[in-house]
Amino acid sequence: MSFARKCPIRTHSSPAVLALRGALTLALAFASIGVANADEAVAKPAAAVDELPPGQEVSNTVIDLAGWVVATKDSQGYPFAIMDKAAAQILVFDGEGKLRGAAPGLFGSATGDHIAPGIAGLALREIPGRDRTTPAGRFVGGFGPSIDAGRVLWVDYDSAVSIHPTATGVPKERRAERLASASPDDNRVTHGCINVSPAFYAQIIESTFQRGGVFYVLPDKASIAETFPEFAKSREATQGDEGARAGPAGK
């Protein structure tokens, strides 16, 4: 079954994605050769696939987290994705930390970050509405078989959360329309899994995560410190250092 997008996939980058790529270029440079020679390491990156709606921004938290993953090698050389449920965005990076693509996503219809006990053993129709969450945290996943959907990309096998392309099996859910809308407000509709456009899945997701990857899902309700404690400590220390360097007059 094919899916006709309302607009073709875009390969240019929005200002927000350009800013993100610039920050990551510097993070890569700092991690590999140190601050003193960072300018010499900046090279023009290959174009990333950008499906984000025009004018939609990428949050500072996503930018900071991506830079931290690159600088600390937290993904251990594996590709990684950062998913921002509030903004309904998914950003995909290769094993070197270079941005491969950014796109809107659909997430669990329930607001929350928990994993309900035993949820992986339930049929979709049996999952209570309150438990249709996309859990927050750091997950190591990869492709594997599923009972009713063939081979899928598991974000977290234990909670049965995967990334897959949107389907049109339940017309009243209007998943394709929700994904194509400019606002993130209508992107909470799944039973917990993450949906992306078929084009983005085929072009970016499948090719990037063939050997697995690491997935960072930002929280709805929990704090960043609870969800990613090491990142939060590093971010706080960095911000404290910047404040100290600025001095009392903020110069």
C-alpha positions in Angstrom: 0.0 0.0 0.0 1.4 3.4 -1.0 1.1 6.7 0.8 0.9 9.9 -1.2 2.3 12.8 0.7 0.8 16.2 0.3 4.3 17.6 -0.5 7.4 16.0 -1.8 10.2 15.1 0.6 12.5 18.1 1.2 16.2 17.7 1.1 17.0 21.3 2.0 17.3 22.3 5.7 15.1 24.7 7.7 16.9 27.3 9.9 16.4 25.1 13.0 18.0 22.1 11.4 20.9 24.2 10.1 21.5 25.5 13.6 21.4 21.9 14.9 23.9 20.7 12.3 26.2 23.6 13.1 26.1 22.8 16.8 26.9 19.2 16.1 29.7 20.1 13.8 31.4 21.9 16.6 30.6 19.1 19.1 32.3 16.7 16.7 35.3 19.0 16.4 35.6 19.5 20.2 35.3 15.8 20.8 37.9 14.8 18.3 40.6 17.4 18.3 39.9 20.0 21.0 38.6 23.5 21.1 41.8 25.2 19.8 41.6 23.6 16.4 37.8 23.4 16.1 37.6 25.9 13.3 39.9 23.9 11.1 37.7 20.8 11.4 34.5 22.4 10.3 33.6 20.9 6.9 30.4 21.3 4.8 28.2 18.4 5.8 26.1 16.4 3.4 22.5 17.4 3.0 20.2 15.9 5.5 16.6 14.9 4.7 14.3 17.6 6.3 10.6 16.8 6.6 9.9 19.2 9.5 7.1 21.7 8.8 8.3 25.1 7.7 8.9 27.4 10.6 9.0 24.6 13.2 12.0 24.9 15.6 14.1 22.2 17.2 14.4 22.7 20.9 17.6 23.7 22.7 17.2 20.5 24.8 17.4 18.4 21.6 20.4 20.3 20.4 22.2 20.1 23.7 21.4 16.4 24.1 22.6 15.6 20.5 25.9 17.5 21.2 26.3 15.6 24.5 25.8 12.2 22.9 28.4 13.1 20.2 30.9 14.6 22.7 30.7 11.8 25.2 30.3 9.0 22.7 27.2 7.8 24.6 25.9 5.9 21.6 29.2 4.0 21.5 29.6 4.5 17.7 26.0 3.3 16.9 23.6 5.6 15.1 21.1 7.3 17.3 17.8 9.1 17.2 16.3 11.7 19.5 12.5 11.9 19.8 10.8 15.0 21.2 7.2 14.0 22.1 6.1 17.6 22.9 7.3 18.8 19.4 6.4 15.6 17.7 9.8 15.4 16.1 12.3 12.6 15.4 15.9 13.4 14.5 18.2 10.7 13.2 22.0 10.7 13.3 24.6 8.3 12.0 27.3 6.6 14.1 29.6 9.6 13.8 26.9 12.0 15.0 26.1 13.6 11.7 22.5 14.5 11.1 20.8 12.2 8.6 17.2 13.4 8.8 14.6 15.2 10.7 10.9 14.5 10.5 7.6 14.8 12.3 6.4 11.7 14.2 3.3 10.3 15.8 3.5 9.2 19.4 1.4 7.5 22.1 -2.0 9.0 22.6 -1.6 9.1 26.4 0.6 11.8 28.0 3.2 10.1 30.2 6.5 8.4 30.4 5.8 5.1 32.2 5.8 1.6 30.9 2.7 -0.3 32.1 3.6 -3.8 33.6 2.7 -6.6 31.1 1.8 -4.3 28.3 4.0 -6.1 25.8 1.7 -9.2 26.1 -1.5 -7.3 25.3 -3.3 -6.9 22.0 -3.6 -3.3 20.9 -7.3 -3.2 21.6 -6.6 -4.4 25.2 -4.2 -1.6 26.1 -6.0 0.9 28.4 -6.1 4.5 27.2 -4.0 5.7 30.1 -1.2 3.2 29.3 -0.9 4.2 25.6 2.3 6.1 26.3 5.6 6.3 24.5 8.0 5.7 27.3 10.8 8.2 27.9 14.5 7.4 28.4 17.5 5.8 26.7 16.9 2.6 24.8 19.1 0.3 22.8 17.1 -1.4 20.0 17.2 -2.8 16.5 15.3 -4.7 13.9 13.5 -7.9 14.8 10.4 -9.9 14.2 7.0 -9.1 15.5 3.8 -11.2 15.9 1.6 -9.3 13.5 3.7 -6.7 11.7 6.6 -8.6 10.3 10.1 -7.1 10.8 10.0 -3.9 12.7 12.5 -1.5 14.3 12.2 -2.1 18.1 13.0 0.9 20.2 12.2 -1.1 23.4 11.3 -4.7 22.9 10.2 -5.2 26.5 7.5 -2.5 26.2 6.7 -3.4 22.6 7.5 0.1 21.3 8.8 0.3 17.8 9.2 2.8 14.9 7.3 2.0 11.8 5.7 3.9 8.9 2.2 5.2 9.1 -0.6 2.9 8.0 -4.0 3.6 6.7 -5.7 0.7 8.4 -7.9 2.8 10.7 -9.2 5.7 8.6 -10.9 7.5 11.5 -7.4 8.0 13.1 -6.3 10.1 10.1 -2.7 9.2 10.8 -1.4 10.4 7.5 -3.2 13.7 7.8 -2.0 14.2 11.4 1.6 13.5 10.3 1.4 16.0 7.5 -0.1 18.8 9.6 2.0 21.8 10.6 1.1 21.6 14.3 2.4 19.0 16.7 -0.8 19.2 18.7 -2.6 16.4 16.8 0.3 13.9 16.7 -0.6 12.0 19.8 -2.6 9.1 18.4 -0.7 5.7 18.6 -0.8 2.9 21.1 2.7 3.9 22.1 4.8 3.2 19.0 6.4 6.0 16.9 5.1 6.5 13.3 6.9 8.4 10.6 6.1 8.9 6.9 6.8 5.8 4.7 9.2 7.9 2.6 11.3 8.9 5.7 11.2 5.3 7.0 12.4 3.9 3.7 15.1 6.5 3.0 16.4 7.2 6.5 15.2 4.8 9.2 15.8 1.5 7.4 19.3 2.4 6.1 20.5 4.0 9.3 19.6 1.3 11.8 20.3 -1.9 10.0 22.7 -2.9 12.8 20.7 -1.4 15.6 21.0 1.9 17.4 20.4 4.0 20.5 17.1 5.9 21.0 16.6 8.9 23.3 13.0 9.8 24.0 12.4 13.1 25.8 9.8 13.0 28.6 6.3 14.4 28.8 6.1 14.8 32.6 9.4 13.6 34.2 12.3 16.0 34.4 15.3 15.8 32.1 17.4 15.1 35.3 15.3 12.0 36.0 15.3 10.8 32.5 18.9 11.5 31.4 20.8 12.1 34.7 24.4 12.1 33.2 23.4 14.6 30.4 21.6 16.8 33.0 24.7 16.9 35.2 26.9 17.8 32.2 24.5 20.4 31.0 24.3 22.1 34.4 28.1 22.1 34.8 28.5 23.6 31.3 25.9 26.3 32.0 27.6 27.1 35.3 31.0 27.4 33.7 29.5 29.8 31.1 27.9 31.9 33.8 31.2 32.1 35.7 33.1 33.2 32.6 30.5 35.9 31.9 31.3 37.5 35.2 29.0 39.6 37.4 28.4 42.1 34.7 27.5 39.5 32.2 30.3 40.4 29.8 
